[in-house]
């Protein structure tokens, strides 16, 4: 499985390098992160849930910066992402079932940013959608003092291989020439269920979406020689032009009496 994921990542990176036009606004990069997963099973009273720490993610990214300041960028990623949940047998019990799913995830992102320090620092917000496919899963089952673990074999009748949802993130970009270093905190909110509805497969929950929180580090590399220098949006450019016109008129009016006094003295 890991070899297959590596091939997908390499092929995607090569496509990004050779297919996209090498202009300054295009960036390619990679990101890796660590976080936790949670299941929002329903009915809630039947499924006491806990957060699962230690999930990780890694992938490649493409980003395109527009010409207008504050509008930001659009981006796409291809990432390996672990989703997880842990359900307790009862609220007062230490027995549980924990599953970790290995997924391929495709987020599409709107990257909203503001530039500081002469465009060397960017504060950004990410908003977008994602779709995923489950490759495999691993399971831990604790009953009393014994814990059994092993691969969890998914079936199409019982398990749902596809997922989708929304994401939101906040972070920083540090620009160093052609390179951008980033740190980001991101939340994946799921609408799809990890299991089929109980009406389809008896014993499953009515709803079973899995959410993720991840903190990641990564980098981008700019394709092309020209740095990204965003322009103000048209509405803001008009405000600046009016402000400069008023300042020029005010300076002319202030300079008027001095010019007349000089002419009379001569």
C-alpha positions, 0 to 999 in steps of 0.5 A, a space after each residue: 500500500 505504501 509503495 502505491 501511495 508513493 507512486 501516486 505522490 511522485 506522479 502527481 508531483 511530476 505532472 505539476 512540474 511539467 504540465 503547469 505553465 512555469 509562471 511566478 504565480 504557480 507553486 508546488 509543495 509538500 506537507 506533513 502533519 500530525 493530529 487526532 480523529 473523532 467519530 460523531 456517531 448517532 444516536 449519541 446515547 448509544 455510542 460514547 466516543 473518545 478522541 484518537 491521538 496520533 493520526 498523521 497525514 502527508 501529501 503534495 500540493 499545488 497553489 496558484 496566486 491571483 493578481 489581486 491582493 486579499 483575494 488569495 489563491 486557489 489550491 489542490 492537494 493529494 494527501 494520505 490522511 488517517 481517520 480514526 475513532 474510538 467508541 467505548 462499550 459504556 460510559 463507565 467502562 474501559 472497554 473500547 473498539 478503536 479503528 484507524 483508516 488509511 485514506 487518500 484525500 483530495 482537498 480543493 482549497 480557497 487560500 485567503 491571505 494578507 501580506 506583511 513585512 514587504 510580502 515576506 510574511 503571509 497570514 492565511 485562512 483556508 476554506 474548501 471541500 474534500 473527498 476521500 477513499 478508504 484504502 485499509 483499516 486497523 482495529 484494536 478491541 479491548 475487553 477486560 484486561 486483554 487487547 486484540 489488534 489486527 487489520 480490519 477487513 472492510 466490505 462494501 455491504 457494511 463499510 462506506 469507502 467514500 467520504 466527503 466534507 468541508 475543511 477550514 484552516 489558519 496558518 503562516 507562510 514565511 517567504 524566502 525567495 522562491 521558497 515558502 515555509 508554512 505552518 497550518 492548523 486544519 479541521 476536516 468536517 465530515 458529512 459522509 459516513 464511515 459505515 453504512 446506515 443501520 437501515 442498510 446494515 443491521 448493527 451499524 449506527 444511524 450516522 458515523 462521520 469522522 472528523 480530523 484536526 491536524 497541525 502540519 508543516 510544509 513548504 512551497 516552491 515557486 515556478 518561474 523567476 518573477 515574485 508574486 506582487 499582488 495588486 490592490 482590488 479595483 474598489 480599493 485602487 479607486 479609493 487610493 486614487 481618490 485619496 491621492 487626488 485629494 492630497 494633491 489638491 490640498 497641497 496645491 491649495 496650501 501652496 497657492 498663497 505662498 506662490 502669490 506672495 512670491 510673485 508680488 515680492 518679485 
